[in-house]
Amino acid sequence: MSLPIDAAAALDAFQAVGSWEQRARLLMQWGERLPVLAEDQKIDANLVQGCESLVWLVGRLQGGHWQFAASSEARMIRGLVALLLARVNGLSAAQLQAVDLPGWFDQLGLSRQLSPSRSNGLNAVLQRMRELSRTHN
């Protein structure tokens, strides 16, 4: 499966840097680029369950393709969520079901730095995306 444009750009950027410090800086930069969610979207109904940090997620279907937006107070999580959004935005519901989250962060060279709680949180975000896509077919 070919990658969405933003995901391909992320992959190029992360594969171009060598050290963990450079990757961490890049991760923060991706998090800063995450569009801010409106305060009226930061409600309990949009809160992802299973994350240690607060993560809000909204999604909408446009022409058969999903567009998600998310926000988190935690800088590292914001960066990781931004990279997840880069990977999934523009996918169909079926493509969304097939996303390999560990494989994606492995390609980016970030999997070793993902603590179990961060991995679980990102999995919870992806599961929530999949739930949204199933309820809006």
N, CA, C and O atoms as a DFTB+ gen file, in Angstrom:
548 C
 N C O
     1  1       0.852      -1.176       0.000
     2  2       0.000       0.000       0.000
     3  2       0.895       1.234       0.000
     4  3       1.834       1.330       0.790
     5  1       0.596       2.178      -0.892
     6  2       1.407       3.395      -0.931
     7  2       1.015       4.303       0.228
     8  3      -0.121       4.277       0.702
     9  1       1.964       5.094       0.665
    10  2       1.750       5.964       1.815
    11  2       1.094       7.277       1.388
    12  3       1.345       7.773       0.290
    13  1       0.251       7.840       2.264
    14  2      -0.241       9.189       2.012
    15  2       0.951      10.148       1.910
    16  3       2.021       9.859       2.445
    17  1       0.775      11.280       1.231
    18  2       1.862      12.235       1.002
    19  2       2.530      12.675       2.300
    20  3       3.758      12.708       2.376
    21  1       1.743      13.015       3.327
    22  2       2.318      13.460       4.598
    23  2       3.139      12.354       5.259
    24  3       4.170      12.619       5.877
    25  1       2.674      11.120       5.124
    26  2       3.394       9.992       5.717
    27  2       4.720       9.774       5.003
    28  3       5.736       9.503       5.644
    29  1       4.715       9.892       3.687
    30  2       5.955       9.736       2.921
    31  2       6.944      10.834       3.304
    32  3       8.142      10.578       3.421
    33  1       6.442      12.068       3.502
    34  2       7.307      13.183       3.916
    35  2       7.893      12.917       5.300
    36  3       9.071      13.184       5.542
    37  1       7.075      12.394       6.201
    38  2       7.549      12.073       7.550
    39  2       8.631      11.007       7.484
    40  3       9.661      11.114       8.151
    41  1       8.398       9.992       6.689
    42  2       9.353       8.899       6.557
    43  2      10.691       9.414       6.031
    44  3      11.749       9.061       6.552
    45  1      10.635      10.249       4.997
    46  2      11.861      10.833       4.441
    47  2      12.606      11.637       5.510
    48  3      13.821      11.510       5.663
    49  1      11.857      12.465       6.245
    50  2      12.478      13.328       7.261
    51  2      13.136      12.510       8.366
    52  3      14.267      12.787       8.765
    53  1      12.419      11.499       8.859
    54  2      12.949      10.713       9.979
    55  2      14.085       9.797       9.549
    56  3      15.003       9.542      10.328
    57  1      14.034       9.297       8.313
    58  2      15.121       8.431       7.859
    59  2      16.376       9.227       7.531
    60  3      17.465       8.663       7.427
    61  1      16.223      10.550       7.366
    62  2      17.378      11.398       7.048
    63  2      18.192      11.788       8.282
    64  3      19.332      12.235       8.156
    65  1      17.614      11.621       9.471
    66  2      18.348      11.979      10.691
    67  2      18.868      10.716      11.368
    68  3      18.229       9.664      11.345
    69  1      20.039      10.851      11.969
    70  2      20.684       9.666      12.519
    71  2      20.468       9.429      14.000
    72  3      20.175       8.310      14.420
    73  1      20.612      10.483      14.791
    74  2      20.624      10.271      16.238
    75  2      19.228      10.368      16.838
    76  3      18.310      10.935      16.246
    77  1      19.099       9.796      18.033
    78  2      17.825       9.866      18.743
    79  2      17.499      11.314      19.094
    80  3      16.332      11.704      19.066
    81  1      18.520      12.124      19.427
    82  2      18.276      13.534      19.765
    83  2      17.639      14.258      18.580
    84  3      16.701      15.036      18.754
    85  1      18.152      13.998      17.371
    86  2      17.591      14.631      16.168
    87  2      16.157      14.158      15.929
    88  3      15.286      14.945      15.559
    89  1      15.926      12.869      16.144
    90  2      14.571      12.331      15.963
    91  2      13.604      12.939      16.971
    92  3      12.468      13.274      16.635
    93  1      14.071      13.078      18.216
    94  2      13.228      13.661      19.263
    95  2      12.868      15.104      18.910
    96  3      11.725      15.520      19.096
    97  1      13.834      15.865      18.405
    98  2      13.585      17.250      17.997
    99  2      12.571      17.289      16.857
   100  3      11.647      18.102      16.860
   101  1      12.757      16.406      15.891
   102  2      11.843      16.317      14.755
   103  2      10.434      15.938      15.221
   104  3       9.440      16.462      14.719
   105  1      10.367      15.033      16.178
   106  2       9.090      14.602      16.740
   107  2       8.346      15.791      17.362
   108  3       7.143      15.956      17.158
   109  1       9.071      16.610      18.116
   110  2       8.465      17.802      18.731
   111  2       7.976      18.768      17.655
   112  3       6.910      19.369      17.792
   113  1       8.766      18.915      16.575
   114  2       8.365      19.812      15.493
   115  2       7.078      19.332      14.830
   116  3       6.210      20.136      14.492
   117  1       6.960      18.032      14.648
   118  2       5.721      17.493      14.070
   119  2       4.545      17.776      14.994
   120  3       3.448      18.098      14.537
   121  1       4.778      17.654      16.284
   122  2       3.726      17.937      17.255
   123  2       3.287      19.385      17.226
   124  3       2.105      19.684      17.396
   125  1       4.244      20.297      17.008
   126  2       3.915      21.720      16.947
   127  2       3.087      22.047      15.712
   128  3       2.343      23.027      15.706
   129  1       3.209      21.238      14.672
   130  2       2.451      21.476      13.438
   131  2       1.012      20.966      13.524
   132  3       0.192      21.248      12.651
   133  1       0.721      20.226      14.569
   134  2      -0.632      19.684      14.736
   135  2      -1.617      20.844      14.908
   136  3      -1.454      21.659      15.817
   137  1      -2.633      20.927      14.048
   138  2      -3.603      22.017      14.191
   139  2      -4.287      21.944      15.559
   140  3      -4.551      20.857      16.074
   141  1      -4.562      23.085      16.125
   142  2      -5.198      23.151      17.441
   143  2      -6.678      22.806      17.303
   144  3      -7.369      23.326      16.426
   145  1      -7.152      21.925      18.177
   146  2      -8.581      21.607      18.194
   147  2      -9.336      22.740      18.872
   148  3      -8.843      23.342      19.826
   149  1     -10.518      23.025      18.381
   150  2     -11.368      24.019      19.020
   151  2     -11.732      23.529      20.422
   152  3     -11.864      22.327      20.654
   153  1     -11.891      24.463      21.343
   154  2     -12.217      24.093      22.723
   155  2     -13.502      23.265      22.799
   156  3     -13.622      22.377      23.643
   157  1     -14.470      23.558      21.908
   158  2     -15.733      22.799      21.954
   159  2     -15.576      21.370      21.440
   160  3     -16.506      20.569      21.533
   161  1     -14.392      21.049      20.896
   162  2     -14.121      19.663      20.493
   163  2     -13.393      18.894      21.590
   164  3     -13.298      17.668      21.542
   165  1     -12.881      19.622      22.577
   166  2     -12.180      18.974      23.689
   167  2     -13.195      18.601      24.770
   168  3     -13.199      19.140      25.876
   169  1     -14.053      17.655      24.395
   170  2     -15.105      17.186      25.296
   171  2     -14.893      15.713      25.589
   172  3     -14.158      15.026      24.879
   173  1     -15.543      15.233      26.644
   174  2     -15.368      13.835      27.051
   175  2     -15.659      12.853      25.928
   176  3     -14.992      11.825      25.812
   177  1     -16.657      13.166      25.095
   178  2     -17.034      12.252      24.008
   179  2     -15.882      12.053      23.018
   180  3     -15.813      11.017      22.358
   181  1     -14.976      13.035      22.907
   182  2     -13.855      12.948      21.977
   183  2     -12.553      12.523      22.642
   184  3     -11.516      12.426      21.985
   185  1     -12.608      12.270      23.942
   186  2     -11.425      11.856      24.687
   187  2     -11.150      10.375      24.413
   188  3     -12.047       9.539      24.522
   189  1      -9.915      10.062      24.061
   190  2      -9.548       8.669      23.779
   191  2      -9.321       7.947      25.101
   192  3      -8.518       8.381      25.927
   193  1     -10.029       6.852      25.291
   194  2      -9.852       6.034      26.501
   195  2      -8.628       5.143      26.313
   196  3      -8.395       4.625      25.221
   197  1      -7.844       4.964      27.381
   198  2      -6.688       4.078      27.293
   199  2      -5.375       4.810      27.128
   200  3      -4.327       4.178      26.992
   201  1      -5.412       6.148      27.138
   202  2      -4.193       6.950      27.072
   203  2      -3.895       7.497      28.458
   204  3      -4.801       7.939      29.164
   205  1      -2.621       7.467      28.850
   206  2      -2.248       8.082      30.123
   207  2      -2.347       9.603      30.009
   208  3      -2.757      10.278      30.953
   209  1      -1.970      10.136      28.845
   210  2      -2.103      11.569      28.591
   211  2      -3.483      11.824      28.012
   212  3      -4.093      10.926      27.433
   213  1      -3.975      13.044      28.168
   214  2      -5.257      13.389      27.566
   215  2      -5.075      13.559      26.065
   216  3      -4.256      14.360      25.613
   217  1      -5.844      12.798      25.301
   218  2      -5.829      12.918      23.842
   219  2      -7.273      13.007      23.372
   220  3      -8.097      12.143      23.673
   221  1      -7.562      14.078      22.623
   222  2      -8.885      14.230      22.023
   223  2      -8.757      13.912      20.544
   224  3      -7.763      14.263      19.910
   225  1      -9.764      13.247      19.998
   226  2      -9.741      12.850      18.595
   227  2     -11.096      13.105      17.959
   228  3     -12.132      12.743      18.516
   229  1     -11.084      13.724      16.801
   230  2     -12.296      13.883      16.006
   231  2     -11.982      13.409      14.597
   232  3     -10.843      13.500      14.140
   233  1     -12.995      12.906      13.917
   234  2     -12.795      12.438      12.558
   235  2     -14.029      12.690      11.721
   236  3     -15.150      12.730      12.230
   237  1     -13.805      12.861      10.419
   238  2     -14.952      13.005       9.514
   239  2     -14.625      12.335       8.188
   240  3     -13.475      12.276       7.751
   241  1     -15.662      11.845       7.584
   242  2     -15.551      11.153       6.307
   243  2     -15.799      12.158       5.189
   244  3     -16.828      12.833       5.173
   245  1     -14.859      12.257       4.260
   246  2     -15.002      13.155       3.123
   247  2     -14.762      12.360       1.851
   248  3     -13.648      11.902       1.597
   249  1     -15.798      12.200       1.063
   250  2     -15.637      11.490      -0.205
   251  2     -15.040      10.106      -0.065
   252  3     -14.242       9.680      -0.901
   253  1     -15.425       9.399       0.993
   254  2     -14.942       8.033       1.194
   255  2     -13.583       7.933       1.877
   256  3     -13.059       6.836       2.070
   257  1     -13.017       9.077       2.240
   258  2     -11.708       9.088       2.891
   259  2     -11.802       9.802       4.228
   260  3     -12.503      10.804       4.368
   261  1     -11.078       9.266       5.214
   262  2     -11.128       9.804       6.567
   263  2     -10.123      10.920       6.785
   264  3      -8.988      10.857       6.314
   265  1     -10.561      11.940       7.506
   266  2      -9.689      13.030       7.950
   267  2      -9.848      13.130       9.465
   268  3     -10.951      13.336       9.972
   269  1      -8.754      12.984      10.168
   270  2      -8.778      13.049      11.623
   271  2      -8.033      14.276      12.109
   272  3      -7.109      14.762      11.456
   273  1      -8.447      14.766      13.256
   274  2      -7.723      15.827      13.959
   275  2      -7.633      15.390      15.413
   276  3      -8.531      14.726      15.931
   277  1      -6.544      15.770      16.062
   278  2      -6.341      15.346      17.448
   279  2      -5.545      16.403      18.185
   280  3      -4.898      17.262      17.584
   281  1      -5.611      16.317      19.492
   282  2      -4.862      17.231      20.332
   283  2      -4.451      16.519      21.611
   284  3      -5.140      15.617      22.090
   285  1      -3.315      16.942      22.154
   286  2      -2.864      16.416      23.441
   287  2      -2.077      17.506      24.138
   288  3      -1.453      18.354      23.501
   289  1      -2.120      17.466      25.463
   290  2      -1.355      18.425      26.252
   291  2       0.115      18.024      26.311
   292  3       0.978      18.881      26.508
   293  1       0.412      16.748      26.145
   294  2       1.779      16.228      26.272
   295  2       2.535      16.389      24.952
   296  3       2.074      15.927      23.908
   297  1       3.697      17.046      25.002
   298  2       4.438      17.360      23.773
   299  2       4.856      16.119      22.989
   300  3       4.699      16.066      21.769
   301  1       5.387      15.125      23.691
   302  2       5.839      13.910      23.012
   303  2       4.653      13.195      22.362
   304  3       4.744      12.739      21.222
   305  1       3.548      13.101      23.089
   306  2       2.356      12.444      22.555
   307  2       1.819      13.212      21.351
   308  3       1.386      12.610      20.369
   309  1       1.847      14.541      21.427
   310  2       1.373      15.355      20.305
   311  2       2.172      15.025      19.042
   312  3       1.605      14.909      17.956
   313  1       3.492      14.874      19.191
   314  2       4.332      14.516      18.052
   315  2       3.999      13.138      17.505
   316  3       3.888      12.949      16.294
   317  1       3.841      12.180      18.405
   318  2       3.512      10.813      17.979
   319  2       2.142      10.762      17.309
   320  3       1.959      10.078      16.302
   321  1       1.182      11.492      17.874
   322  2      -0.165      11.531      17.284
   323  2      -0.119      12.214      15.915
   324  3      -0.811      11.793      14.988
   325  1       0.696      13.269      15.787
   326  2       0.835      13.950      14.491
   327  2       1.349      12.977      13.428
   328  3       0.897      12.996      12.283
   329  1       2.298      12.131      13.825
   330  2       2.836      11.142      12.883
   331  2       1.807      10.064      12.565
   332  3       1.770       9.554      11.445
   333  1       0.979       9.718      13.535
   334  2      -0.103       8.766      13.278
   335  2      -1.109       9.374      12.309
   336  3      -1.565       8.703      11.384
   337  1      -1.459      10.650      12.519
   338  2      -2.398      11.318      11.618
   339  2      -1.835      11.389      10.203
   340  3      -2.566      11.207       9.229
   341  1      -0.525      11.656      10.093
   342  2       0.113      11.701       8.769
   343  2      -0.071      10.363       8.061
   344  3      -0.262      10.312       6.846
   345  1      -0.013       9.289       8.831
   346  2      -0.122       7.938       8.257
   347  2      -1.548       7.573       7.864
   348  3      -1.746       6.825       6.907
   349  1      -2.550       8.089       8.589
   350  2      -3.919       7.616       8.360
   351  2      -4.833       8.594       7.632
   352  3      -5.825       8.171       7.038
   353  1      -4.528       9.891       7.661
   354  2      -5.439      10.834       7.014
   355  2      -5.500      10.591       5.513
   356  3      -4.476      10.440       4.846
   357  1      -6.725      10.557       5.000
   358  2      -6.936      10.309       3.584
   359  2      -7.197       8.854       3.241
   360  3      -7.429       8.523       2.078
   361  1      -7.160       7.977       4.245
   362  2      -7.407       6.556       3.992
   363  2      -8.896       6.245       4.009
   364  3      -9.687       6.952       4.633
   365  1      -9.257       5.189       3.323
   366  2     -10.627       4.673       3.408
   367  2     -10.751       3.871       4.705
   368  3      -9.750       3.571       5.356
   369  1     -11.983       3.529       5.071
   370  2     -12.205       2.729       6.280
   371  2     -11.455       1.403       6.184
   372  3     -10.856       0.963       7.165
   373  1     -11.481       0.761       5.015
   374  2     -10.805      -0.530       4.843
   375  2      -9.296      -0.378       5.001
   376  3      -8.656      -1.215       5.636
   377  1      -8.720       0.681       4.431
   378  2      -7.277       0.910       4.555
   379  2      -6.901       1.200       6.004
   380  3      -5.838       0.796       6.475
   381  1      -7.784       1.903       6.700
   382  2      -7.554       2.241       8.105
   383  2      -7.453       0.969       8.948
   384  3      -6.632       0.889       9.861
   385  1      -8.282      -0.013       8.641
   386  2      -8.250      -1.281       9.383
   387  2      -6.923      -1.997       9.194
   388  3      -6.512      -2.774      10.056
   389  1      -6.242      -1.746       8.069
   390  2      -5.021      -2.482       7.732
   391  2      -3.736      -1.790       8.195
   392  3      -2.647      -2.333       8.010
   393  1      -3.848      -0.604       8.795
   394  2      -2.642       0.122       9.212
   395  2      -1.879      -0.680      10.266
   396  3      -2.449      -1.150      11.251
   397  1      -0.579      -0.820      10.030
   398  2       0.314      -1.537      10.944
   399  2       1.042      -0.495      11.785
   400  3       2.065       0.047      11.368
   401  1       0.508      -0.220      12.971
   402  2       1.057       0.828      13.823
   403  2       2.503       0.551      14.253
   404  3       3.355       1.426      14.088
   405  1       2.812      -0.640      14.800
   406  2       4.211      -0.899      15.173
   407  2       5.143      -0.803      13.961
   408  3       6.260      -0.297      14.069
   409  1       4.683      -1.284      12.829
   410  2       5.494      -1.233      11.612
   411  2       5.790       0.198      11.183
   412  3       6.897       0.508      10.744
   413  1       4.782       1.074      11.313
   414  2       4.940       2.481      10.945
   415  2       5.998       3.162      11.817
   416  3       6.894       3.831      11.303
   417  1       5.890       2.988      13.146
   418  2       6.859       3.634      14.031
   419  2       8.234       2.984      13.918
   420  3       9.248       3.628      14.188
   421  1       8.275       1.723      13.523
   422  2       9.540       1.049      13.259
   423  2      10.214       1.683      12.037
   424  3      11.415       1.954      12.056
   425  1       9.432       1.916      10.972
   426  2       9.957       2.555       9.761
   427  2      10.523       3.937      10.079
   428  3      11.534       4.349       9.510
   429  1       9.869       4.643      10.984
   430  2      10.310       5.991      11.364
   431  2      11.531       5.961      12.284
   432  3      12.149       6.994      12.540
   433  1      11.873       4.767      12.779
   434  2      13.002       4.640      13.691
   435  2      12.661       5.069      15.113
   436  3      13.544       5.440      15.888
   437  1      11.376       5.016      15.449
   438  2      10.934       5.477      16.764
   439  2      10.461       4.350      17.681
   440  3      10.181       4.592      18.854
   441  1      10.370       3.139      17.172
   442  2       9.744       2.066      17.962
   443  2      10.497       1.746      19.247
   444  3       9.874       1.440      20.264
   445  1      11.824       1.812      19.219
   446  2      12.581       1.491      20.438
   447  2      12.332       2.515      21.527
   448  3      12.444       2.199      22.711
   449  1      11.996       3.741      21.141
   450  2      11.791       4.796      22.124
   451  2      10.353       4.850      22.634
   452  3      10.040       5.648      23.518
   453  1       9.482       4.014      22.090
   454  2       8.093       4.012      22.549
   455  2       7.978       3.152      23.801
   456  3       8.182       1.939      23.755
   457  1       7.655       3.778      24.896
   458  2       7.439       3.011      26.125
   459  2       6.153       2.198      25.952
   460  3       5.326       2.529      25.102
   461  1       5.978       1.135      26.751
   462  2       4.734       0.360      26.654
   463  2       3.481       1.227      26.822
   464  3       2.481       1.017      26.136
   465  1       3.539       2.204      27.740
   466  2       2.339       3.032      27.945
   467  2       2.069       3.919      26.729
   468  3       0.912       4.143      26.370
   469  1       3.139       4.428      26.087
   470  2       2.943       5.234      24.873
   471  2       2.415       4.369      23.732
   472  3       1.526       4.783      22.988
   473  1       2.965       3.176      23.603
   474  2       2.474       2.246      22.572
   475  2       0.996       1.944      22.782
   476  3       0.204       1.958      21.840
   477  1       0.642       1.671      24.034
   478  2      -0.763       1.385      24.353
   479  2      -1.650       2.581      24.034
   480  3      -2.749       2.421      23.502
   481  1      -1.173       3.776      24.359
   482  2      -1.938       4.985      24.086
   483  2      -2.148       5.195      22.600
   484  3      -3.254       5.522      22.170
   485  1      -1.094       5.011      21.808
   486  2      -1.215       5.171      20.354
   487  2      -2.134       4.108      19.773
   488  3      -2.920       4.384      18.867
   489  1      -2.032       2.888      20.301
   490  2      -2.953       1.834      19.861
   491  2      -4.395       2.210      20.182
   492  3      -5.304       1.941      19.397
   493  1      -4.599       2.837      21.346
   494  2      -5.950       3.269      21.728
   495  2      -6.468       4.332      20.753
   496  3      -7.646       4.332      20.396
   497  1      -5.576       5.241      20.325
   498  2      -5.975       6.278      19.356
   499  2      -6.365       5.621      18.034
   500  3      -7.394       5.959      17.448
   501  1      -5.539       4.680      17.566
   502  2      -5.836       4.002      16.306
   503  2      -7.136       3.198      16.420
   504  3      -7.944       3.192      15.491
   505  1      -7.338       2.531      17.540
   506  2      -8.582       1.773      17.742
   507  2      -9.791       2.699      17.694
   508  3     -10.822       2.347      17.120
   509  1      -9.669       3.878      18.291
   510  2     -10.761       4.852      18.272
   511  2     -11.041       5.305      16.831
   512  3     -12.199       5.471      16.448
   513  1      -9.990       5.504      16.040
   514  2     -10.165       5.864      14.630
   515  2     -10.924       4.768      13.896
   516  3     -11.827       5.039      13.104
   517  1     -10.541       3.523      14.173
   518  2     -11.200       2.395      13.515
   519  2     -12.657       2.292      13.937
   520  3     -13.523       1.989      13.116
   521  1     -12.937       2.547      15.231
   522  2     -14.333       2.550      15.702
   523  2     -15.139       3.616      14.979
   524  3     -16.247       3.351      14.512
   525  1     -14.587       4.818      14.885
   526  2     -15.282       5.909      14.169
   527  2     -15.562       5.512      12.728
   528  3     -16.649       5.770      12.211
   529  1     -14.590       4.890      12.080
   530  2     -14.768       4.524      10.673
   531  2     -15.812       3.427      10.504
   532  3     -16.484       3.363       9.474
   533  1     -15.953       2.566      11.505
   534  2     -16.959       1.498      11.413
   535  2     -18.375       2.039      11.653
   536  3     -19.343       1.542      11.077
   537  1     -18.484       3.054      12.503
   538  2     -19.825       3.560      12.823
   539  2     -20.341       4.547      11.786
   540  3     -21.513       4.922      11.824
   541  1     -19.486       4.974      10.862
   542  2     -19.890       5.971       9.860
   543  2     -19.799       5.435       8.445
   544  3     -19.513       6.202       7.526
   545  1     -20.029       4.164       8.238
   546  2     -19.930       3.615       6.879
   547  2     -21.144       3.987       6.061
   548  3     -21.238       3.613       4.891
